[in-house]
Amino acid sequence: MRSRVKAYDVVVIGSGSGASIAEAALRQGLKVALVEGSFLGGTCANVGCIPSKMLIVPADRVMEIRAARRLGISASVQQIDFRAIMERMRRLRSESQREMREGIKHAHNLDLYETMGQFVVERTLLVGSQRIHGEKVFVVAGARPLIPRIRGLEAIDYLTNETVLELDERPDSMVLIGGGYIACEFAHFFSAMGTSVTIVQRNDRLLPGEEPEISELLRQELSERMGVFTHTEAVRGERADGGHKVTGRDTRTGEEKEFLGQQVLVASGRKSNADLLKVENAGIETDARGFVKVNEYLETSSPNVWAFGDVIGKRMFKHSANREAVYAWHNSQNGDKVVMDYSAVPSAVFTCPQVASVGLREKEAKSQYHILVGRARYSEVAKGTALMEEDGFAKAIVDAHSRRILGFHIIGPYAPILIQEVINVMAAEVEVGSISRGLHIHPAMPELVVRTLGNLAPPE
């Protein structure tokens, strides 16, 4: 027997950045359904940026202690309580979930459905045994680990960015398949904890979305701590004595090499959850990779349905999804629609060294603008010299005509902090000189930004 359809003013699918849509609707007195088929609070709070940074912080402390010798300080790491680090992360994660659940319980006009919904027709979903319909629907269902087709992989107990957070015992060795930000951050963490780490990356570079020289320096730095094999495609996985064996094939020569690890972590990309929702039943189009298609206003191909966050696959960061939520809600409520601008969406990778970027890379900018490029090493400013940071650097890309910053890229200590004033200037759409008009403390690391912009010249 078909269940009766329950009507809502707003249906939100996904409780990460989608929660802000629910909050905005509730403030207007609307009746809201919040559908969550995975982690209450979304990817970031449960299996993404928040728990991973709780692991990265102790890893950073370990690396600082190891680096103290070059400053004339004799120090060593006496003991690492891996279980305590993991339990702290999980405890704080559980507390966050509990607080969110308590808030939902006391919210008026809000129904929470903790199961994966599926569209049956436009703006109507089957959630468990209940059909619900929204006058307006927001698809914020996120993404999940993309598992590549590797022969034998399904037969081994591989980890993902989700399941790795449940470990209690530190593995003696680990093979990471992938070379993006997830792989590099977990490689940093486990290496600092004392695990023997090997990265197997199909691409010719780590962090292939970054500037080539940043990717290369990161490869050099990580190679001092672990095995890094680029140009290497994982083609086979199998059990081996004491763990697992991954066979990699050199993408240039075809030569095969075997990598042994007590654990295997697959971090080779993300897959949209749109397929789990059966969005095609609602007339919601997806692209070739399965991500929901949206226009510049974050509207889908189905009327009164908006989508944002990882499910659309544009800039898969929490801060980007939070901004998209603001625009999607505005556009759903107003006739004067606002275009979502991705030109100044920053990113950071919390490896050692840290990486931060915003805007265009040099190659992209050259194809669209007449540009100037500036570079400066940390060692070119006094605080960088004091840190004995010899290899880290920053790179600026500026439109030669408008003098606006098109891109900025940093690798080295405090990179995500240093890049923030550049992000602010880019968002304000003002010319590059506005940065140097503000006095910068001397000696302090923000002088690196000023020095980089002071070195602008035509690209070679």
C-alpha positions as CSV (number, residue, x, y, z in Angstrom):
1,M,0.0,0.0,0.0
2,R,1.4,3.4,-1.0
3,S,2.2,5.6,2.0
4,R,0.6,9.0,2.2
5,V,2.9,11.9,1.1
6,K,4.0,14.2,3.9
7,A,4.4,17.8,2.7
8,Y,7.1,20.3,3.6
9,D,8.0,23.8,2.6
10,V,11.6,22.8,2.4
11,V,13.4,19.4,2.1
12,V,17.1,19.4,2.7
13,I,19.1,16.2,1.7
14,G,22.3,16.3,3.7
15,S,23.0,17.6,7.2
16,G,26.5,19.1,6.6
17,S,26.3,22.5,5.0
18,G,22.7,21.7,4.2
19,A,22.0,22.3,7.9
20,S,22.4,26.0,7.4
21,I,19.6,25.8,4.8
22,A,17.4,24.1,7.4
23,E,18.2,26.8,9.9
24,A,17.4,29.6,7.5
25,A,14.1,28.0,6.6
26,L,13.1,27.5,10.3
27,R,13.9,31.1,11.1
28,Q,11.2,32.0,8.5
29,G,8.7,29.7,10.2
30,L,8.7,27.1,7.4
31,K,8.1,23.4,7.8
32,V,11.4,21.5,7.1
33,A,12.5,17.9,6.5
34,L,16.2,17.1,7.0
35,V,17.2,13.9,5.4
36,E,20.6,12.3,6.3
37,G,21.5,8.9,5.1
38,S,25.1,8.9,6.2
39,F,26.8,10.9,9.0
40,L,24.7,13.4,11.0
41,G,26.6,16.7,10.6
42,G,28.1,15.7,7.2
43,T,31.5,14.7,5.9
44,C,33.6,17.5,7.4
45,A,32.5,17.0,11.0
46,N,32.6,13.2,10.9
47,V,35.1,11.8,8.4
48,G,36.7,14.8,6.8
49,C,38.4,18.0,7.8
50,I,37.6,18.1,11.5
51,P,38.7,14.6,12.6
52,S,41.6,14.6,10.2
53,K,43.0,17.8,11.7
54,M,42.7,16.4,15.2
55,L,45.2,13.8,13.9
56,I,47.4,16.3,12.0
57,V,48.0,18.5,15.0
58,P,49.9,15.8,17.0
59,A,51.7,14.9,13.8
60,D,52.8,18.5,13.4
61,R,54.1,18.5,17.0
62,V,56.2,15.4,16.3
63,M,57.7,17.0,13.2
64,E,58.5,20.2,15.1
65,I,60.4,18.2,17.7
66,R,62.3,16.4,15.0
67,A,63.2,19.6,13.3
68,A,64.4,21.3,16.5
69,R,68.0,20.0,16.0
70,R,68.7,22.4,13.2
71,L,67.9,25.2,15.6
72,G,70.4,23.9,18.1
73,I,67.9,22.2,20.3
74,S,68.4,18.5,21.3
75,A,65.0,16.9,21.7
76,S,63.3,13.6,20.9
77,V,59.9,12.0,20.9
78,Q,59.9,9.5,23.8
79,Q,56.5,8.0,23.3
80,I,53.4,8.3,21.1
81,D,50.0,7.1,22.5
82,F,48.4,6.3,19.1
83,R,45.2,4.9,20.8
84,A,44.8,8.0,22.9
85,I,45.1,10.3,19.8
86,M,42.5,8.3,18.0
87,E,40.1,8.1,20.9
88,R,40.3,11.8,21.5
89,M,39.4,12.4,17.9
90,R,36.4,10.1,18.1
91,R,35.3,11.4,21.5
92,L,35.2,15.0,20.2
93,R,33.4,13.8,17.0
94,S,30.8,12.1,19.1
95,E,30.2,15.1,21.3
96,S,29.7,17.2,18.2
97,Q,27.1,14.8,16.9
98,R,25.3,14.7,20.2
99,E,25.1,18.4,20.4
100,M,23.6,18.6,16.9
101,R,21.1,15.9,17.7
102,E,20.0,17.7,20.8
103,G,19.5,20.9,18.8
104,I,17.4,19.1,16.2
105,K,15.3,17.4,18.9
106,H,14.3,20.9,20.3
107,A,13.7,22.5,16.9
108,H,10.1,23.4,16.1
109,N,8.8,22.5,12.6
110,L,11.8,20.2,11.8
111,D,11.6,16.5,11.1
112,L,14.9,14.5,10.9
113,Y,15.0,11.4,8.7
114,E,18.1,9.4,9.3
115,T,18.1,7.1,6.3
116,M,19.0,7.5,2.6
117,G,16.2,8.9,0.6
118,Q,15.5,8.2,-3.0
119,F,13.6,10.4,-5.5
120,V,10.5,8.9,-6.9
121,V,9.3,11.9,-8.9
122,E,10.1,15.7,-9.0
123,R,10.6,17.0,-5.4
124,T,9.2,13.8,-3.9
125,L,11.4,11.2,-2.1
126,L,10.8,7.9,-0.5
127,V,12.6,8.0,2.9
128,G,12.3,4.6,4.5
129,S,8.6,3.8,4.2
130,Q,7.5,7.5,4.1
131,R,7.1,9.6,1.1
132,I,7.9,13.3,1.5
133,H,7.4,16.2,-0.8
134,G,9.1,19.6,-0.7
135,E,7.9,22.8,-2.3
136,K,11.7,23.5,-2.5
137,V,14.4,20.9,-2.3
138,F,18.1,21.3,-1.7
139,V,20.4,18.4,-2.6
140,V,23.5,18.5,-0.4
141,A,24.1,14.8,-0.1
142,G,27.9,14.9,-0.3
143,A,30.3,12.4,-1.7
144,R,32.0,9.1,-0.7
145,P,35.3,7.5,-1.4
146,L,35.9,6.5,-5.0
147,I,37.2,3.0,-5.2
148,P,39.2,2.4,-8.4
149,R,38.9,-0.8,-10.3
150,I,42.0,-2.7,-9.1
151,R,42.1,-6.4,-9.6
152,G,41.9,-8.2,-6.2
153,L,41.2,-5.0,-4.2
154,E,37.8,-6.2,-3.1
155,A,39.3,-9.2,-1.5
156,I,41.5,-7.3,0.9
157,D,40.6,-5.2,4.0
158,Y,41.5,-1.9,2.6
159,L,40.9,1.4,4.5
160,T,39.4,4.6,3.3
161,N,39.4,8.1,4.8
162,E,36.3,7.0,6.7
163,T,37.3,3.6,8.1
164,V,40.9,4.6,8.9
165,L,39.5,6.8,11.6
166,E,38.4,3.7,13.5
167,L,41.9,2.3,14.0
168,D,43.1,1.7,17.5
169,E,46.5,0.2,16.8
170,R,49.2,2.0,14.7
171,P,50.1,-0.1,11.7
172,D,53.8,-0.8,11.2
173,S,53.5,-0.2,7.5
174,M,51.0,1.3,5.1
175,V,50.5,1.6,1.3
176,L,48.5,4.6,0.2
177,I,46.9,4.5,-3.2
178,G,46.5,8.0,-4.4
179,G,48.4,11.3,-4.3
180,G,45.8,14.0,-3.6
181,Y,45.2,16.0,-0.5
182,I,43.7,13.1,1.5
183,A,46.5,10.7,0.7
184,C,49.2,13.3,1.5
185,E,47.7,14.4,4.8
186,F,47.3,10.8,6.0
187,A,50.8,10.0,4.8
188,H,52.1,12.8,6.9
189,F,50.1,11.7,10.0
190,F,51.0,8.0,9.9
191,S,54.7,8.7,9.0
192,A,54.9,11.0,12.0
193,M,53.3,8.4,14.2
194,G,56.1,5.9,13.2
195,T,54.4,4.0,10.4
196,S,56.5,3.1,7.4
197,V,54.5,4.8,4.6
198,T,54.5,4.2,0.8
199,I,52.5,6.5,-1.6
200,V,51.5,4.9,-5.0
201,Q,50.3,7.7,-7.3
202,R,49.1,7.2,-10.8
203,N,49.6,10.9,-11.8
204,D,53.0,12.2,-12.5
205,R,52.8,14.6,-9.5
206,L,51.5,14.7,-6.0
207,L,48.7,17.2,-5.6
208,P,48.3,17.5,-9.3
209,G,45.9,20.5,-8.9
210,E,48.7,22.6,-7.5
211,E,51.5,24.5,-9.3
212,P,54.1,22.0,-10.6
213,E,56.9,23.5,-8.6
214,I,54.9,23.2,-5.4
215,S,54.0,19.6,-6.2
216,E,57.7,18.8,-6.8
217,L,58.9,20.4,-3.6
218,L,56.3,18.5,-1.6
219,R,57.4,15.2,-3.3
220,Q,61.0,16.0,-2.3
221,E,60.1,16.7,1.3
222,L,57.9,13.7,1.7
223,S,60.4,11.4,0.0
224,E,62.8,12.1,2.9
225,R,60.3,10.4,5.2
226,M,58.5,7.8,3.1
227,G,58.5,6.1,-0.3
228,V,56.8,8.2,-3.0
229,F,56.2,6.5,-6.3
230,T,54.5,8.8,-8.9
231,H,53.8,7.6,-12.5
232,T,52.7,4.4,-10.8
233,E,49.2,2.9,-11.3
234,A,48.0,0.3,-8.7
235,V,46.9,-2.6,-10.8
236,R,46.5,-5.5,-8.3
237,G,45.9,-6.0,-4.6
238,E,46.3,-9.2,-2.6
239,R,46.9,-10.6,0.8
240,A,50.4,-11.2,1.9
241,D,52.1,-12.5,5.0
242,G,51.3,-10.0,7.8
243,G,49.3,-7.7,5.6
244,H,48.8,-6.8,2.0
245,K,50.6,-6.5,-1.3
246,V,49.9,-3.9,-3.9
247,T,51.4,-4.2,-7.4
248,G,52.0,-1.0,-9.2
249,R,52.8,-0.5,-12.9
250,D,54.9,2.3,-14.2
251,T,52.7,4.3,-16.5
252,R,55.8,5.2,-18.7
253,T,57.6,1.9,-19.0
254,G,55.1,-0.7,-18.0
255,E,57.5,-2.1,-15.4
256,E,55.8,-3.6,-12.3
257,K,56.8,-3.2,-8.7
258,E,55.4,-4.7,-5.5
259,F,54.6,-2.7,-2.3
260,L,54.0,-4.4,1.0
261,G,52.0,-2.9,3.8
262,Q,50.2,-4.1,7.0
263,Q,47.4,-1.8,5.9
264,V,46.3,-0.3,2.5
265,L,44.6,3.0,2.4
266,V,42.7,3.9,-0.8
267,A,42.5,7.7,-1.3
268,S,42.1,8.0,-5.0
269,G,39.2,10.5,-5.3
270,R,35.6,11.1,-4.4
271,K,32.3,9.9,-5.9
272,S,29.1,11.9,-5.8
273,N,26.2,10.4,-3.7
274,A,23.8,11.5,-6.4
275,D,23.4,8.0,-7.7
276,L,22.3,6.8,-4.3
277,L,19.4,9.3,-4.4
278,K,18.3,8.2,-7.9
279,V,18.2,11.8,-8.9
280,E,17.3,10.8,-12.5
281,N,13.7,10.0,-11.2
282,A,13.3,13.7,-10.4
283,G,14.7,15.0,-13.7
284,I,18.0,16.1,-12.1
285,E,20.8,15.8,-14.6
286,T,24.3,14.7,-13.7
287,D,27.6,15.0,-15.6
288,A,29.8,12.2,-17.0
289,R,31.4,11.7,-13.6
290,G,28.0,11.4,-11.8
291,F,28.0,14.8,-10.1
292,V,24.8,16.9,-10.1
293,K,24.8,19.6,-12.8
294,V,23.9,23.1,-11.6
295,N,23.9,26.5,-13.3
296,E,25.6,29.6,-12.0
297,Y,22.7,30.1,-9.5
298,L,23.2,26.5,-8.2
299,E,19.9,25.5,-9.8
300,T,19.5,21.9,-11.1
301,S,17.7,20.9,-14.2
302,S,14.6,20.2,-12.1
303,P,12.5,23.3,-11.1
304,N,12.7,24.4,-7.5
305,V,15.6,22.1,-6.8
306,W,19.0,23.5,-5.9
307,A,22.3,21.6,-5.2
308,F,25.6,22.4,-3.8
309,G,28.6,21.0,-1.8
310,D,30.5,17.8,-2.7
311,V,27.5,16.4,-4.6
312,I,28.1,18.9,-7.5
313,G,31.9,18.3,-7.5
314,K,33.0,21.9,-8.1
315,R,35.2,23.0,-5.1
316,M,34.9,20.2,-2.6
317,F,35.7,22.1,0.5
318,K,33.6,22.8,3.6
319,H,34.1,26.6,3.3
320,S,33.1,26.5,-0.3
321,A,29.9,24.5,0.5
322,N,29.1,27.0,3.3
323,R,29.3,29.9,0.9
324,E,27.3,28.0,-1.7
325,A,24.6,27.5,0.9
326,V,24.3,31.2,1.4
327,Y,23.9,31.7,-2.4
328,A,21.5,28.8,-2.9
329,W,19.2,30.0,-0.2
330,H,19.2,33.6,-1.4
331,N,18.5,32.5,-5.0
332,S,15.6,30.3,-3.8
333,Q,14.0,33.2,-2.0
334,N,14.7,36.2,-4.2
335,G,14.1,37.2,-7.8
336,D,17.5,39.0,-7.9
337,K,19.6,35.9,-8.2
338,V,23.3,36.0,-7.4
339,V,26.0,34.1,-9.3
340,M,28.3,31.9,-7.2
341,D,31.8,33.0,-7.8
342,Y,34.6,30.4,-7.4
343,S,37.5,32.7,-8.5
344,A,38.7,33.3,-4.9
345,V,37.9,29.9,-3.3
346,P,41.0,28.9,-1.3
347,S,42.4,25.5,-0.5
348,A,44.9,24.2,2.0
349,V,46.7,20.8,2.4
350,F,47.9,20.2,5.9
351,T,51.0,18.1,5.1
352,C,54.5,18.9,6.3
353,P,55.3,21.3,4.6
354,Q,51.8,22.9,4.4
355,V,50.4,24.0,1.1
356,A,47.8,26.8,0.5
357,S,46.4,28.1,-2.8
358,V,43.8,30.5,-4.2
359,G,42.9,31.3,-7.8
360,L,44.5,30.4,-11.0
361,R,47.8,28.6,-11.7
362,E,50.3,30.2,-14.0
363,K,49.5,28.0,-17.0
364,E,45.8,28.7,-16.7
365,A,46.3,32.5,-16.2
366,K,48.6,32.7,-19.3
367,S,45.8,31.4,-21.5
368,Q,43.4,34.2,-20.4
369,Y,45.5,37.2,-19.3
370,H,48.7,39.1,-19.8
371,I,50.3,38.3,-16.5
372,L,53.1,39.1,-14.1
373,V,54.6,36.5,-11.8
374,G,56.3,37.1,-8.5
375,R,58.2,34.6,-6.4
376,A,59.9,34.8,-3.0
377,R,61.4,32.2,-0.6
378,Y,60.8,32.2,3.1
379,S,64.5,32.8,3.5
380,E,64.1,36.2,1.8
381,V,62.3,37.6,4.9
382,A,63.8,37.9,8.3
383,K,61.4,35.6,10.1
384,G,61.8,32.9,7.5
385,T,65.6,33.1,8.0
386,A,65.0,32.8,11.8
387,L,62.9,29.7,11.1
388,M,65.8,28.3,9.0
389,E,63.2,27.6,6.3
390,E,65.3,27.3,3.1
391,D,63.0,25.6,0.6
392,G,59.5,27.0,1.2
393,F,58.3,29.7,-1.1
394,A,55.3,31.8,-2.3
395,K,54.2,32.5,-5.9
396,A,51.9,35.3,-7.1
397,I,50.1,35.6,-10.4
398,V,48.8,39.1,-11.3
399,D,46.9,40.6,-14.2
400,A,49.4,43.1,-15.7
401,H,46.6,45.4,-16.8
402,S,44.2,45.6,-13.9
403,R,46.9,44.8,-11.3
404,R,44.5,42.4,-9.6
405,I,45.7,39.1,-8.1
406,L,44.7,36.1,-10.2
407,G,46.3,33.4,-8.1
408,F,48.6,32.9,-5.1
409,H,50.3,29.8,-4.0
410,I,52.4,29.0,-0.9
411,I,54.3,25.9,0.4
412,G,55.9,26.1,3.8
413,P,55.1,26.8,7.5
414,Y,51.8,28.7,8.2
415,A,50.8,28.7,4.5
416,P,47.0,28.5,5.2
417,I,47.4,31.5,7.6
418,L,49.6,33.6,5.4
419,I,47.4,33.3,2.3
420,Q,44.3,34.8,4.0
421,E,45.1,38.5,3.4
422,V,45.5,37.6,-0.3
423,I,42.1,35.9,-0.3
424,N,40.6,39.0,1.2
425,V,42.1,41.3,-1.4
426,M,40.9,39.0,-4.2
427,A,37.4,38.9,-2.8
428,A,37.3,42.7,-2.5
429,E,38.4,42.9,-6.2
430,V,41.0,45.6,-5.5
431,E,44.5,46.0,-7.0
432,V,47.6,44.4,-5.6
433,G,49.0,47.6,-4.1
434,S,46.3,47.5,-1.4
435,I,48.3,44.9,0.4
436,S,51.5,46.9,0.7
437,R,49.6,50.0,1.8
438,G,48.9,48.3,5.1
439,L,52.0,48.2,7.4
440,H,53.3,44.7,7.9
441,I,55.0,43.9,11.2
442,H,58.7,43.3,11.0
443,P,60.0,40.7,11.4
444,A,57.0,38.5,10.9
445,M,56.0,35.9,8.3
446,P,53.3,38.0,6.5
447,E,56.2,40.0,5.0
448,L,56.5,37.0,2.6
449,V,53.4,38.1,0.9
450,V,54.6,41.6,0.4
451,R,58.0,40.4,-0.8
452,T,56.4,38.0,-3.3
453,L,54.3,40.8,-4.8
454,G,57.3,43.1,-4.8
455,N,59.1,40.7,-7.1
456,L,56.5,40.8,-10.0
457,A,57.9,40.4,-13.5
458,P,56.8,39.1,-16.8
459,P,56.9,35.3,-16.8
460,E,59.9,33.5,-18.4
